[in-house]
Amino acid sequence: MTEETVTSSEGSPQTPACRRLVGRTAVITGAGSGIGLATARRLAAEGAHVVCGDIDETAGKKAAEEVGGTFVKVDVTDAEQVEALFKTAYDTYGSVDVAFNNAGISPPDDDSILDTGLEAWKRVQEVNLTSVYLCCKAAIPYMRRQGKGSIINTASFVARMGAATSQISYTASKGGVLAMSRELGVQFAREGIRVNALCPGPVNTPLLQELFAKDPERAARRLVHIPVGRFAEAEELAAAVAFLASDDSSFVNATDFLVDGGISGAYVTPL
Ligand SMILES: NC(=O)c1ccc[n+]([C@@H]2O[C@H](COP(=O)([O-])OP(=O)(O)OC[C@H]3O[C@@H](n4cnc5c(N)ncnc54)[C@H](O)[C@@H]3O)[C@@H](O)[C@H]2O)c1
């Protein structure tokens, strides 16, 4: 097994990666930024052909170029565009082995149930939950024909835990992703298809950094709940996705795969 060093966006070396995905084709939605981008880099470093789907043409193209993959402009709420995304993967590389259905939004007008209007509610449900339904519906027929495949749907730790700092539609959408992933994992298990929900804790993204730089109290209120004492790096999520995508996780199915620094296990955290 050959190894190489994966380099993060900041240029710091990460854990050496195995080449577990040589010859496999991975479709990633939301590949232009954050967790999706870090995962595109990681899966490519492990040998996969990566198809980068994103609504943002500039960011998506840049990601695809960097990892030597293919860019497909896609709005994940549109059934035809989602079908075209997976068809492009199959037509270009001959298989659809991994689907990382990851694109999602958390807009500011999704807040407490008392303040969140129906339009804001519906938009978040469409982008975060309906999209996962569409992507799974498009990916599964290819995987059934192959008798093999790994689907990873991005949920969140808030699918498991309540937050007084509510984003009501976001939380409900992620609960839906979790339940849908579990059911699909059970339904298609004997056809060689595994379906898992990835549940990240808060990730150190530029948006989060900006928000907390303006409001350190808000950052502290969240950090106190994390036993590890820091937010996750996108590369740490990418490493978990690479595991779930590979045969190393061959008996991991229909789970809520938490990568949350221990938040969901904590009662009192260290000072
Ligand atoms: N960042 C966190 O703290 C965190 C924590 C838990 C879960 N998540 C989830 O992880 C996933 C990725 O989050 P991130 O922080 O990397 O986000 P991000 O905003 O950095 O990236 C999301 C990407 O999705 C794309 N996108 C948005 N709407 C789209 C659409 N309709 N069609 C196609 N692409 C679209 C964006 O252009 C962007 O490139 C999301 O599902 C998010 O809910 C994030």
The ligand as a MOL file (V3000), in Angstrom:
LIG
                    3D

  0  0  0     0  0            999 V3000
M  V30 BEGIN CTAB
M  V30 COUNTS 44 48 0 0 0
M  V30 BEGIN ATOM
M  V30 1 N -19.7010 23.8180 9.2260 0
M  V30 2 C -20.2400 23.2230 10.2780 0
M  V30 3 O -19.9980 23.5950 11.4400 0
M  V30 4 C -21.1930 22.0510 10.0700 0
M  V30 5 C -21.5810 21.2860 11.1740 0
M  V30 6 C -22.4560 20.2110 10.9900 0
M  V30 7 C -22.9210 19.9310 9.7080 0
M  V30 8 N -22.5340 20.7020 8.6480 0 CHG=1
M  V30 9 C -23.0570 20.3660 7.3270 0
M  V30 10 O -21.9670 20.0400 6.4740 0
M  V30 11 C -22.3020 20.3450 5.1290 0
M  V30 12 C -21.2180 21.2120 4.5270 0
M  V30 13 O -21.0780 22.3560 5.3380 0
M  V30 14 P -19.8760 23.4150 5.1590 0
M  V30 15 O -19.6920 24.0810 6.4500 0
M  V30 16 O -18.7510 22.7390 4.5050 0 CHG=-1
M  V30 17 O -20.6100 24.4460 4.1710 0
M  V30 18 P -20.0280 25.5130 3.1330 0
M  V30 19 O -21.0170 26.6330 3.1090 0
M  V30 20 O -18.5900 25.8100 3.3810 0
M  V30 21 O -20.1410 24.7030 1.7400 0
M  V30 22 C -21.3760 24.3170 1.2070 0
M  V30 23 C -21.2650 24.1860 -0.2950 0
M  V30 24 O -22.5460 23.7750 -0.7860 0
M  V30 25 C -22.8560 24.5260 -1.9450 0
M  V30 26 N -24.2990 24.6420 -2.1190 0
M  V30 27 C -25.1730 25.3730 -1.3780 0
M  V30 28 N -26.4180 25.2480 -1.8890 0
M  V30 29 C -26.3220 24.4040 -2.9620 0
M  V30 30 C -27.2690 23.9130 -3.8980 0
M  V30 31 N -28.5630 24.2500 -3.8560 0
M  V30 32 N -26.8270 23.0810 -4.8620 0
M  V30 33 C -25.5120 22.7310 -4.9430 0
M  V30 34 N -24.5840 23.1810 -4.0990 0
M  V30 35 C -24.9840 24.0140 -3.1110 0
M  V30 36 C -22.2120 25.8840 -1.7060 0
M  V30 37 O -22.0130 26.5930 -2.9330 0
M  V30 38 C -20.9140 25.4940 -1.0080 0
M  V30 39 O -19.8530 25.2980 -1.9200 0
M  V30 40 C -23.6840 21.0090 5.1720 0
M  V30 41 O -24.6750 20.0470 4.8960 0
M  V30 42 C -23.7850 21.4770 6.6090 0
M  V30 43 O -25.1150 21.5980 7.0420 0
M  V30 44 C -21.6660 21.7440 8.8040 0
M  V30 END ATOM
M  V30 BEGIN BOND
M  V30 1 1 1 2
M  V30 2 2 2 3
M  V30 3 1 2 4
M  V30 4 1 4 5
M  V30 5 2 4 44
M  V30 6 2 5 6
M  V30 7 1 6 7
M  V30 8 2 7 8
M  V30 9 1 8 9
M  V30 10 1 8 44
M  V30 11 1 9 10
M  V30 12 1 9 42
M  V30 13 1 10 11
M  V30 14 1 11 12
M  V30 15 1 11 40
M  V30 16 1 12 13
M  V30 17 1 13 14
M  V30 18 2 14 15
M  V30 19 1 14 16
M  V30 20 1 14 17
M  V30 21 1 17 18
M  V30 22 2 18 19
M  V30 23 1 18 20
M  V30 24 1 18 21
M  V30 25 1 21 22
M  V30 26 1 22 23
M  V30 27 1 23 24
M  V30 28 1 23 38
M  V30 29 1 24 25
M  V30 30 1 25 26
M  V30 31 1 25 36
M  V30 32 1 26 27
M  V30 33 1 26 35
M  V30 34 2 27 28
M  V30 35 1 28 29
M  V30 36 1 29 30
M  V30 37 2 29 35
M  V30 38 1 30 31
M  V30 39 2 30 32
M  V30 40 1 32 33
M  V30 41 2 33 34
M  V30 42 1 34 35
M  V30 43 1 36 37
M  V30 44 1 36 38
M  V30 45 1 38 39
M  V30 46 1 40 41
M  V30 47 1 40 42
M  V30 48 1 42 43
M  V30 END BOND
M  V30 END CTAB
M  END
